Amino acid sequence: MIVHLTVNASLLNSVQSFQGAVYGIHSAGKILPLVEWGGIFGPLLFHGLFGVWIAKNAKLNTNHYKYVSNRRYSWQRWTGVIALVYLFLHILHLHGWFHFEPYLAVIQPLGLGSFKPYNAASTLAIAMNQFGGVVWPPIYLIGVLCCVYHLANGIWTAGITWGIWISPTAQARASKVCTAFGLGLGFVGMVAWWAAVSPGDNEIEVAKKIEDRMYRVGVEAGYVPLMEEKRSQPDVVAEEFEAKGFVEYEAMEHSEETEELADSQE
């Protein structure tokens, strides 16, 4: 979550910063799904299902005990449930859960699964501005804040559970550190949220032009693959390369490099 919010917050700096960071993430290529499922979706799914079981069996006692710790325990359960629902909505809204054409053909006309990594800034802003920009922004605001609280307070409670800070003094110090961490990450989250919801139509058009220019340069330089499925359609840059026979040229150039390497080894 720290990486995700930091990358998204870079959009407030510039479209170039954000798009460059997204290119870096997608440079993993074919192993990206393994990274996503092994390092993100899989652990989140396990934590979410386990958290639902914990929340279901939790005994909330804030009606009888008004201590801050009791309230934090209740807030941890509620923010966990809200965060889980938010994450499912977030992934459906921007990525659509699954990536196969018949399914996407159904959900994309509904405004779901509309994020395109190679048009990161513009498609993110367009997705947030759906329904007049009054539906998704508050959902994301509440969801991000709940995720931040759940993480920061969860670190504190995990330290108690694992015996890292046991004494009242140690718990008080850890609470201050986790509070500072939560406030800092919350600020980054708010920057990321504002960067996504604030662009208007003019800013989105400027972002598209910057994305086209970066994509064109990246493909020509060879560090961004020509992938129309990761671009908004119609993809004018892909059409330009196809008109110039870029795909055939790229294959021929790769063949020549392979032959030169073989000759040098001989």
HELIX and SHEET records of a PDB file:
HELIX    1   1 ILE A    2  ALA A    9  1                                   8    
HELIX    2   2 SER A   10  LEU A   12  5                                   3    
HELIX    3   3 VAL A   15  HIS A   26  1                                  12    
HELIX    4   4 GLY A   29  ILE A   31  5                                   3    
HELIX    5   5 LEU A   32  GLU A   36  1                                   5    
HELIX    6   6 TRP A   37  PHE A   41  3                                   5    
HELIX    7   7 GLY A   42  ASN A   57  1                                  16    
HELIX    8   8 VAL A   68  LEU A   94  1                                  27    
HELIX    9   9 GLU A  101  ILE A  107  1                                   7    
HELIX   10  10 GLN A  108  LEU A  110  5                                   3    
HELIX   11  11 PRO A  117  ASN A  119  5                                   3    
HELIX   12  12 ALA A  120  MET A  128  1                                   9    
HELIX   13  13 GLN A  130  GLY A  133  5                                   4    
HELIX   14  14 TRP A  136  THR A  161  1                                  26    
HELIX   15  15 PRO A  168  VAL A  197  1                                  30    
HELIX   16  16 ASP A  201  ALA A  221  1                                  21    
HELIX   17  17 GLU A  228  LYS A  230  5                                   3    
HELIX   18  18 VAL A  236  ALA A  243  1                                   8    
HELIX   19  19 PHE A  246  GLN A  265  1                                  20    
END                                                                             
